[in-house]
């Protein structure tokens, strides 16, 4: 079913986090959201979103640049054009601009939502079909106070059924962090696995020793321990480190993902459309992992329920999701933009079943939150 685009408009929203998130690159206190609304000539609207955590700290994206890419460049180019499907639309976006994965994700997401609504089909069917309808979800513990982190972990396990706990590291003294993470791993041994995420914090020459120490206190997997570009050292860590190594910031598109897979520079890939370059590029990144027999993990950019629904559809469509996901964005945000929040229960997120992304926007709340 062809989509004839009548126009594209944007809305900017800033959402506070319920609690600040400490990382190796700084503290995040708010989420910048750009809603992208695509209207076709039949009057059907699809909505997508881009999320940028704070500023250009995790990667090069900013909400201001994302807005400009969509409103100034993409919208005028796309107006009046017809596209047969999401693949054709995605190729057009790649010809139009380079990088800007957040903008491309929001545009593709809105097109996917629109195409699903017009056809009456859930988004996952348009992405190749569901291989799973329940997606395991991890929980990121607050880094800082051990007693608070343990209490948070107990709630996560007992109330929501999480079975993977993630901790941000590379923030404080390594000895203190190893002791801190070890205490959490011991507390939840047999009830939840522990994943650490250094966000590129460690020097290449120190990483093997540091990771071995974390392994010895019970850590199961480490995410992006060193600089994203250092493919050679990542491969050495995979060969010599006793725990699994997930690539995250390193994966800036399917071509890079294929290089990492061929070099065996990761044990698995974290999947993030806004980093990969869009929904279609995430599917291609997952395919590169599959070809190399690598495991996958559904990452988050702390999306609202709208974005979470889209990423969940991608996670449902990929072949492997051995490490589960961290699709808990709505639980981290102080406000959501849908009438019902999409949150995990019993340790899993159930895939929405309605047409398109399958969520209903709270338009009154969006109007109140919109930045003028």
TORKOL-4160 file (C-alpha; in steps of 0.2 Angstrom, whole numbers, padded with zeros to 4 digits, m for minus):
372
<pt num="1" X="0000" Y="0000" Z="0000"/>
<pt num="2" X="0008" Y="0016" Z="m0006"/>
<pt num="3" X="0010" Y="0031" Z="0006"/>
<pt num="4" X="0008" Y="0048" Z="m0002"/>
<pt num="5" X="0015" Y="0061" Z="0010"/>
<pt num="6" X="0005" Y="0077" Z="0012"/>
<pt num="7" X="0016" Y="0084" Z="0026"/>
<pt num="8" X="0027" Y="0082" Z="0041"/>
<pt num="9" X="0027" Y="0093" Z="0057"/>
<pt num="10" X="0037" Y="0092" Z="0073"/>
<pt num="11" X="0034" Y="0095" Z="0092"/>
<pt num="12" X="0048" Y="0097" Z="0104"/>
<pt num="13" X="0045" Y="0091" Z="0122"/>
<pt num="14" X="0057" Y="0090" Z="0137"/>
<pt num="15" X="0054" Y="0077" Z="0150"/>
<pt num="16" X="0062" Y="0075" Z="0167"/>
<pt num="17" X="0069" Y="0059" Z="0173"/>
<pt num="18" X="0061" Y="0052" Z="0189"/>
<pt num="19" X="0079" Y="0051" Z="0196"/>
<pt num="20" X="0095" Y="0057" Z="0189"/>
<pt num="21" X="0105" Y="0044" Z="0179"/>
<pt num="22" X="0124" Y="0044" Z="0183"/>
<pt num="23" X="0136" Y="0038" Z="0169"/>
<pt num="24" X="0154" Y="0039" Z="0165"/>
<pt num="25" X="0151" Y="0055" Z="0154"/>
<pt num="26" X="0140" Y="0064" Z="0167"/>
<pt num="27" X="0123" Y="0065" Z="0175"/>
<pt num="28" X="0107" Y="0065" Z="0165"/>
<pt num="29" X="0092" Y="0073" Z="0172"/>
<pt num="30" X="0081" Y="0076" Z="0157"/>
<pt num="31" X="0076" Y="0068" Z="0141"/>
<pt num="32" X="0073" Y="0079" Z="0125"/>
<pt num="33" X="0060" Y="0072" Z="0114"/>
<pt num="34" X="0055" Y="0077" Z="0096"/>
<pt num="35" X="0039" Y="0070" Z="0090"/>
<pt num="36" X="0037" Y="0068" Z="0071"/>
<pt num="37" X="0020" Y="0068" Z="0063"/>
<pt num="38" X="0018" Y="0062" Z="0046"/>
<pt num="39" X="0001" Y="0065" Z="0037"/>
<pt num="40" X="m0004" Y="0056" Z="0021"/>
<pt num="41" X="m0016" Y="0063" Z="0008"/>
<pt num="42" X="m0030" Y="0052" Z="0014"/>
<pt num="43" X="m0029" Y="0061" Z="0031"/>
<pt num="44" X="m0020" Y="0046" Z="0041"/>
<pt num="45" X="m0006" Y="0052" Z="0053"/>
<pt num="46" X="0008" Y="0042" Z="0060"/>
<pt num="47" X="0019" Y="0048" Z="0074"/>
<pt num="48" X="0037" Y="0044" Z="0078"/>
<pt num="49" X="0050" Y="0051" Z="0091"/>
<pt num="50" X="0068" Y="0055" Z="0093"/>
<pt num="51" X="0076" Y="0055" Z="0110"/>
<pt num="52" X="0092" Y="0064" Z="0115"/>
<pt num="53" X="0098" Y="0061" Z="0133"/>
<pt num="54" X="0103" Y="0078" Z="0139"/>
<pt num="55" X="0115" Y="0084" Z="0125"/>
<pt num="56" X="0129" Y="0078" Z="0114"/>
<pt num="57" X="0138" Y="0067" Z="0127"/>
<pt num="58" X="0133" Y="0049" Z="0124"/>
<pt num="59" X="0135" Y="0052" Z="0105"/>
<pt num="60" X="0135" Y="0067" Z="0093"/>
<pt num="61" X="0117" Y="0070" Z="0092"/>
<pt num="62" X="0108" Y="0085" Z="0099"/>
<pt num="63" X="0089" Y="0088" Z="0100"/>
<pt num="64" X="0092" Y="0105" Z="0091"/>
<pt num="65" X="0101" Y="0096" Z="0076"/>
<pt num="66" X="0088" Y="0083" Z="0075"/>
<pt num="67" X="0074" Y="0096" Z="0074"/>
<pt num="68" X="0083" Y="0105" Z="0060"/>
<pt num="69" X="0087" Y="0089" Z="0050"/>
<pt num="70" X="0068" Y="0085" Z="0051"/>
<pt num="71" X="0060" Y="0102" Z="0049"/>
<pt num="72" X="0072" Y="0111" Z="0038"/>
<pt num="73" X="0078" Y="0097" Z="0027"/>
<pt num="74" X="0068" Y="0081" Z="0027"/>
<pt num="75" X="0050" Y="0088" Z="0028"/>
<pt num="76" X="0051" Y="0099" Z="0012"/>
<pt num="77" X="0060" Y="0085" Z="0003"/>
<pt num="78" X="0047" Y="0072" Z="0007"/>
<pt num="79" X="0031" Y="0082" Z="0005"/>
<pt num="80" X="0022" Y="0076" Z="m0010"/>
<pt num="81" X="0032" Y="0060" Z="m0012"/>
<pt num="82" X="0025" Y="0042" Z="m0013"/>
<pt num="83" X="0033" Y="0027" Z="m0006"/>
<pt num="84" X="0028" Y="0009" Z="m0007"/>
<pt num="85" X="0035" Y="0003" Z="0009"/>
<pt num="86" X="0047" Y="0007" Z="0024"/>
<pt num="87" X="0062" Y="0000" Z="0015"/>
<pt num="88" X="0060" Y="0012" Z="0000"/>
<pt num="89" X="0057" Y="0027" Z="0012"/>
<pt num="90" X="0072" Y="0022" Z="0022"/>
<pt num="91" X="0083" Y="0022" Z="0006"/>
<pt num="92" X="0077" Y="0039" Z="0002"/>
<pt num="93" X="0082" Y="0046" Z="0019"/>
<pt num="94" X="0099" Y="0039" Z="0017"/>
<pt num="95" X="0101" Y="0048" Z="0001"/>
<pt num="96" X="0095" Y="0064" Z="0008"/>
<pt num="97" X="0106" Y="0066" Z="0023"/>
<pt num="98" X="0121" Y="0057" Z="0032"/>
<pt num="99" X="0121" Y="0052" Z="0050"/>
<pt num="100" X="0108" Y="0060" Z="0061"/>
<pt num="101" X="0101" Y="0043" Z="0067"/>
<pt num="102" X="0089" Y="0051" Z="0079"/>
<pt num="103" X="0081" Y="0060" Z="0065"/>
<pt num="104" X="0080" Y="0045" Z="0053"/>
<pt num="105" X="0073" Y="0035" Z="0067"/>
<pt num="106" X="0059" Y="0047" Z="0071"/>
<pt num="107" X="0055" Y="0048" Z="0053"/>
<pt num="108" X="0055" Y="0030" Z="0050"/>
<pt num="109" X="0045" Y="0027" Z="0065"/>
<pt num="110" X="0031" Y="0039" Z="0060"/>
<pt num="111" X="0031" Y="0031" Z="0043"/>
<pt num="112" X="0029" Y="0014" Z="0051"/>
<pt num="113" X="0015" Y="0019" Z="0062"/>
<pt num="114" X="0006" Y="0027" Z="0047"/>
<pt num="115" X="0008" Y="0012" Z="0036"/>
<pt num="116" X="0002" Y="0001" Z="0050"/>
<pt num="117" X="m0013" Y="0011" Z="0053"/>
<pt num="118" X="m0018" Y="0012" Z="0035"/>
<pt num="119" X="m0016" Y="m0007" Z="0032"/>
<pt num="120" X="m0023" Y="m0012" Z="0049"/>
<pt num="121" X="m0007" Y="m0022" Z="0053"/>
<pt num="122" X="0004" Y="m0021" Z="0069"/>
<pt num="123" X="0021" Y="m0013" Z="0066"/>
<pt num="124" X="0030" Y="m0029" Z="0069"/>
<pt num="125" X="0022" Y="m0037" Z="0054"/>
<pt num="126" X="0029" Y="m0023" Z="0043"/>
<pt num="127" X="0046" Y="m0027" Z="0050"/>
<pt num="128" X="0046" Y="m0045" Z="0044"/>
<pt num="129" X="0034" Y="m0053" Z="0058"/>
<pt num="130" X="0036" Y="m0057" Z="0076"/>
<pt num="131" X="0048" Y="m0070" Z="0082"/>
<pt num="132" X="0042" Y="m0066" Z="0100"/>
<pt num="133" X="0028" Y="m0057" Z="0108"/>
<pt num="134" X="0035" Y="m0056" Z="0126"/>
<pt num="135" X="0052" Y="m0046" Z="0127"/>
<pt num="136" X="0062" Y="m0049" Z="0143"/>
<pt num="137" X="0067" Y="m0032" Z="0151"/>
<pt num="138" X="0082" Y="m0028" Z="0162"/>
<pt num="139" X="0083" Y="m0014" Z="0175"/>
<pt num="140" X="0097" Y="m0002" Z="0178"/>
<pt num="141" X="0100" Y="0001" Z="0196"/>
<pt num="142" X="0105" Y="0018" Z="0203"/>
<pt num="143" X="0124" Y="0020" Z="0205"/>
<pt num="144" X="0129" Y="0028" Z="0222"/>
<pt num="145" X="0122" Y="0022" Z="0238"/>
<pt num="146" X="0123" Y="0003" Z="0240"/>
<pt num="147" X="0108" Y="0001" Z="0252"/>
<pt num="148" X="0097" Y="0011" Z="0240"/>
<pt num="149" X="0103" Y="0001" Z="0225"/>
<pt num="150" X="0099" Y="m0016" Z="0234"/>
<pt num="151" X="0082" Y="m0009" Z="0239"/>
<pt num="152" X="0079" Y="m0004" Z="0221"/>
<pt num="153" X="0085" Y="m0021" Z="0215"/>
<pt num="154" X="0073" Y="m0030" Z="0227"/>
<pt num="155" X="0058" Y="m0020" Z="0220"/>
<pt num="156" X="0063" Y="m0023" Z="0202"/>
<pt num="157" X="0064" Y="m0042" Z="0205"/>
<pt num="158" X="0049" Y="m0044" Z="0217"/>
<pt num="159" X="0037" Y="m0031" Z="0209"/>
<pt num="160" X="0041" Y="m0032" Z="0191"/>
<pt num="161" X="0050" Y="m0048" Z="0189"/>
<pt num="162" X="0067" Y="m0042" Z="0181"/>
<pt num="163" X="0080" Y="m0055" Z="0179"/>
<pt num="164" X="0095" Y="m0044" Z="0173"/>
<pt num="165" X="0101" Y="m0029" Z="0183"/>
<pt num="166" X="0113" Y="m0017" Z="0175"/>
<pt num="167" X="0125" Y="m0005" Z="0183"/>
<pt num="168" X="0134" Y="0010" Z="0176"/>
<pt num="169" X="0152" Y="0010" Z="0180"/>
<pt num="170" X="0168" Y="0019" Z="0175"/>
<pt num="171" X="0162" Y="0034" Z="0186"/>
<pt num="172" X="0171" Y="0032" Z="0202"/>
<pt num="173" X="0187" Y="0023" Z="0209"/>
<pt num="174" X="0188" Y="0006" Z="0201"/>
<pt num="175" X="0192" Y="m0003" Z="0218"/>
<pt num="176" X="0176" Y="0005" Z="0225"/>
<pt num="177" X="0166" Y="0000" Z="0210"/>
<pt num="178" X="0171" Y="m0018" Z="0210"/>
<pt num="179" X="0167" Y="m0019" Z="0228"/>
<pt num="180" X="0150" Y="m0011" Z="0225"/>
<pt num="181" X="0145" Y="m0021" Z="0210"/>
<pt num="182" X="0151" Y="m0037" Z="0219"/>
<pt num="183" X="0140" Y="m0034" Z="0234"/>
<pt num="184" X="0125" Y="m0032" Z="0222"/>
<pt num="185" X="0130" Y="m0048" Z="0212"/>
<pt num="186" X="0131" Y="m0058" Z="0229"/>
<pt num="187" X="0115" Y="m0051" Z="0235"/>
<pt num="188" X="0105" Y="m0056" Z="0219"/>
<pt num="189" X="0115" Y="m0072" Z="0215"/>
<pt num="190" X="0103" Y="m0085" Z="0208"/>
<pt num="191" X="0089" Y="m0072" Z="0206"/>
<pt num="192" X="0096" Y="m0060" Z="0193"/>
<pt num="193" X="0112" Y="m0058" Z="0182"/>
<pt num="194" X="0122" Y="m0043" Z="0183"/>
<pt num="195" X="0128" Y="m0032" Z="0168"/>
<pt num="196" X="0140" Y="m0017" Z="0169"/>
<pt num="197" X="0141" Y="m0003" Z="0156"/>
<pt num="198" X="0156" Y="0008" Z="0156"/>
<pt num="199" X="0151" Y="0019" Z="0141"/>
<pt num="200" X="0169" Y="0019" Z="0135"/>
<pt num="201" X="0177" Y="0024" Z="0151"/>
<pt num="202" X="0192" Y="0013" Z="0152"/>
<pt num="203" X="0209" Y="0014" Z="0144"/>
<pt num="204" X="0213" Y="0000" Z="0132"/>
<pt num="205" X="0228" Y="m0006" Z="0142"/>
<pt num="206" X="0218" Y="m0007" Z="0159"/>
<pt num="207" X="0202" Y="m0015" Z="0152"/>
<pt num="208" X="0206" Y="m0033" Z="0153"/>
<pt num="209" X="0212" Y="m0032" Z="0171"/>
<pt num="210" X="0197" Y="m0022" Z="0176"/>
<pt num="211" X="0185" Y="m0034" Z="0168"/>
<pt num="212" X="0193" Y="m0049" Z="0175"/>
<pt num="213" X="0190" Y="m0042" Z="0192"/>
<pt num="214" X="0172" Y="m0038" Z="0189"/>
<pt num="215" X="0170" Y="m0056" Z="0182"/>
<pt num="216" X="0178" Y="m0063" Z="0199"/>
<pt num="217" X="0164" Y="m0054" Z="0209"/>
<pt num="218" X="0150" Y="m0061" Z="0198"/>
<pt num="219" X="0147" Y="m0050" Z="0183"/>
<pt num="220" X="0140" Y="m0059" Z="0168"/>
<pt num="221" X="0142" Y="m0046" Z="0154"/>
<pt num="222" X="0151" Y="m0029" Z="0151"/>
<pt num="223" X="0145" Y="m0016" Z="0138"/>
<pt num="224" X="0156" Y="m0005" Z="0128"/>
<pt num="225" X="0171" Y="m0005" Z="0141"/>
<pt num="226" X="0183" Y="0005" Z="0130"/>
<pt num="227" X="0183" Y="0018" Z="0116"/>
<pt num="228" X="0171" Y="0014" Z="0102"/>
<pt num="229" X="0183" Y="0015" Z="0088"/>
<pt num="230" X="0196" Y="0002" Z="0096"/>
<pt num="231" X="0190" Y="m0013" Z="0086"/>
<pt num="232" X="0207" Y="m0022" Z="0089"/>
<pt num="233" X="0207" Y="m0021" Z="0108"/>
<pt num="234" X="0188" Y="m0026" Z="0108"/>
<pt num="235" X="0193" Y="m0041" Z="0099"/>
<pt num="236" X="0207" Y="m0045" Z="0111"/>
<pt num="237" X="0195" Y="m0043" Z="0126"/>
<pt num="238" X="0183" Y="m0055" Z="0117"/>
<pt num="239" X="0197" Y="m0068" Z="0116"/>
<pt num="240" X="0204" Y="m0066" Z="0133"/>
<pt num="241" X="0191" Y="m0059" Z="0144"/>
<pt num="242" X="0181" Y="m0072" Z="0154"/>
<pt num="243" X="0164" Y="m0062" Z="0152"/>
<pt num="244" X="0154" Y="m0057" Z="0137"/>
<pt num="245" X="0158" Y="m0041" Z="0129"/>
<pt num="246" X="0143" Y="m0031" Z="0121"/>
<pt num="247" X="0147" Y="m0017" Z="0108"/>
<pt num="248" X="0136" Y="m0002" Z="0110"/>
<pt num="249" X="0143" Y="0015" Z="0105"/>
<pt num="250" X="0154" Y="0007" Z="0092"/>
<pt num="251" X="0140" Y="0002" Z="0081"/>
<pt num="252" X="0136" Y="0017" Z="0071"/>
<pt num="253" X="0127" Y="0008" Z="0056"/>
<pt num="254" X="0126" Y="m0009" Z="0048"/>
<pt num="255" X="0143" Y="m0007" Z="0039"/>
<pt num="256" X="0152" Y="m0004" Z="0055"/>
<pt num="257" X="0142" Y="m0018" Z="0063"/>
<pt num="258" X="0148" Y="m0030" Z="0049"/>
<pt num="259" X="0166" Y="m0025" Z="0052"/>
<pt num="260" X="0164" Y="m0028" Z="0071"/>
<pt num="261" X="0156" Y="m0045" Z="0068"/>
<pt num="262" X="0169" Y="m0051" Z="0055"/>
<pt num="263" X="0183" Y="m0046" Z="0067"/>
<pt num="264" X="0175" Y="m0054" Z="0082"/>
<pt num="265" X="0176" Y="m0038" Z="0091"/>
<pt num="266" X="0161" Y="m0042" Z="0102"/>
<pt num="267" X="0152" Y="m0056" Z="0110"/>
<pt num="268" X="0135" Y="m0048" Z="0106"/>
<pt num="269" X="0127" Y="m0032" Z="0100"/>
<pt num="270" X="0116" Y="m0019" Z="0109"/>
<pt num="271" X="0103" Y="m0014" Z="0096"/>
<pt num="272" X="0098" Y="0005" Z="0096"/>
<pt num="273" X="0089" Y="0012" Z="0081"/>
<pt num="274" X="0094" Y="0030" Z="0086"/>
<pt num="275" X="0112" Y="0025" Z="0086"/>
<pt num="276" X="0111" Y="0012" Z="0072"/>
<pt num="277" X="0104" Y="0025" Z="0060"/>
<pt num="278" X="0085" Y="0020" Z="0060"/>
<pt num="279" X="0074" Y="0005" Z="0062"/>
<pt num="280" X="0079" Y="m0003" Z="0046"/>
<pt num="281" X="0098" Y="m0001" Z="0050"/>
<pt num="282" X="0094" Y="m0009" Z="0067"/>
<pt num="283" X="0087" Y="m0024" Z="0058"/>
<pt num="284" X="0103" Y="m0025" Z="0047"/>
<pt num="285" X="0114" Y="m0023" Z="0062"/>
<pt num="286" X="0105" Y="m0038" Z="0070"/>
<pt num="287" X="0107" Y="m0048" Z="0054"/>
<pt num="288" X="0126" Y="m0044" Z="0054"/>
<pt num="289" X="0126" Y="m0051" Z="0072"/>
<pt num="290" X="0116" Y="m0067" Z="0067"/>
<pt num="291" X="0128" Y="m0070" Z="0052"/>
<pt num="292" X="0143" Y="m0070" Z="0065"/>
<pt num="293" X="0133" Y="m0080" Z="0078"/>
<pt num="294" X="0133" Y="m0066" Z="0090"/>
<pt num="295" X="0120" Y="m0063" Z="0103"/>
<pt num="296" X="0109" Y="m0047" Z="0104"/>
<pt num="297" X="0102" Y="m0035" Z="0117"/>
<pt num="298" X="0088" Y="m0022" Z="0115"/>
<pt num="299" X="0095" Y="m0006" Z="0121"/>
<pt num="300" X="0086" Y="0010" Z="0126"/>
<pt num="301" X="0088" Y="0029" Z="0124"/>
<pt num="302" X="0074" Y="0031" Z="0137"/>
<pt num="303" X="0060" Y="0032" Z="0125"/>
<pt num="304" X="0042" Y="0036" Z="0129"/>
<pt num="305" X="0029" Y="0023" Z="0127"/>
<pt num="306" X="0028" Y="0028" Z="0109"/>
<pt num="307" X="0046" Y="0025" Z="0105"/>
<pt num="308" X="0046" Y="0010" Z="0116"/>
<pt num="309" X="0033" Y="0002" Z="0106"/>
<pt num="310" X="0043" Y="0005" Z="0090"/>
<pt num="311" X="0059" Y="m0002" Z="0098"/>
<pt num="312" X="0049" Y="m0017" Z="0105"/>
<pt num="313" X="0043" Y="m0021" Z="0087"/>
<pt num="314" X="0061" Y="m0021" Z="0081"/>
<pt num="315" X="0066" Y="m0032" Z="0096"/>
<pt num="316" X="0051" Y="m0044" Z="0092"/>
<pt num="317" X="0057" Y="m0046" Z="0074"/>
<pt num="318" X="0075" Y="m0050" Z="0076"/>
<pt num="319" X="0081" Y="m0068" Z="0076"/>
<pt num="320" X="0091" Y="m0067" Z="0092"/>
<pt num="321" X="0088" Y="m0057" Z="0108"/>
<pt num="322" X="0097" Y="m0068" Z="0120"/>
<pt num="323" X="0102" Y="m0055" Z="0133"/>
<pt num="324" X="0084" Y="m0048" Z="0133"/>
<pt num="325" X="0082" Y="m0029" Z="0132"/>
<pt num="326" X="0081" Y="m0013" Z="0143"/>
<pt num="327" X="0064" Y="m0006" Z="0136"/>
<pt num="328" X="0060" Y="0002" Z="0153"/>
<pt num="329" X="0060" Y="0020" Z="0147"/>
<pt num="330" X="0043" Y="0025" Z="0153"/>
<pt num="331" X="0047" Y="0019" Z="0170"/>
<pt num="332" X="0062" Y="0031" Z="0170"/>
<pt num="333" X="0052" Y="0047" Z="0164"/>
<pt num="334" X="0042" Y="0058" Z="0176"/>
<pt num="335" X="0029" Y="0059" Z="0162"/>
<pt num="336" X="0023" Y="0049" Z="0147"/>
<pt num="337" X="0014" Y="0054" Z="0131"/>
<pt num="338" X="0002" Y="0040" Z="0129"/>
<pt num="339" X="m0015" Y="0036" Z="0138"/>
<pt num="340" X="m0008" Y="0020" Z="0145"/>
<pt num="341" X="0011" Y="0018" Z="0148"/>
<pt num="342" X="0020" Y="0003" Z="0140"/>
<pt num="343" X="0029" Y="m0005" Z="0155"/>
<pt num="344" X="0036" Y="m0022" Z="0159"/>
<pt num="345" X="0026" Y="m0034" Z="0170"/>
<pt num="346" X="0033" Y="m0051" Z="0176"/>
<pt num="347" X="0049" Y="m0047" Z="0169"/>
<pt num="348" X="0043" Y="m0045" Z="0151"/>
<pt num="349" X="0036" Y="m0031" Z="0140"/>
<pt num="350" X="0021" Y="m0038" Z="0130"/>
<pt num="351" X="0021" Y="m0032" Z="0112"/>
<pt num="352" X="0006" Y="m0020" Z="0108"/>
<pt num="353" X="m0006" Y="m0028" Z="0096"/>
<pt num="354" X="m0015" Y="m0014" Z="0088"/>
<pt num="355" X="m0012" Y="m0007" Z="0071"/>
<pt num="356" X="0004" Y="0003" Z="0068"/>
<pt num="357" X="0014" Y="0006" Z="0084"/>
<pt num="358" X="m0002" Y="0001" Z="0094"/>
<pt num="359" X="m0002" Y="0015" Z="0107"/>
<pt num="360" X="m0014" Y="0030" Z="0109"/>
<pt num="361" X="m0006" Y="0047" Z="0112"/>
<pt num="362" X="m0012" Y="0058" Z="0126"/>
<pt num="363" X="m0014" Y="0074" Z="0115"/>
<pt num="364" X="m0020" Y="0085" Z="0129"/>
<pt num="365" X="m0004" Y="0081" Z="0139"/>
<pt num="366" X="0007" Y="0083" Z="0124"/>
<pt num="367" X="0000" Y="0100" Z="0121"/>
<pt num="368" X="0004" Y="0105" Z="0139"/>
<pt num="369" X="0021" Y="0098" Z="0137"/>
<pt num="370" X="0026" Y="0105" Z="0120"/>
<pt num="371" X="0039" Y="0119" Z="0120"/>
<pt num="372" X="0034" Y="0134" Z="0110"/>
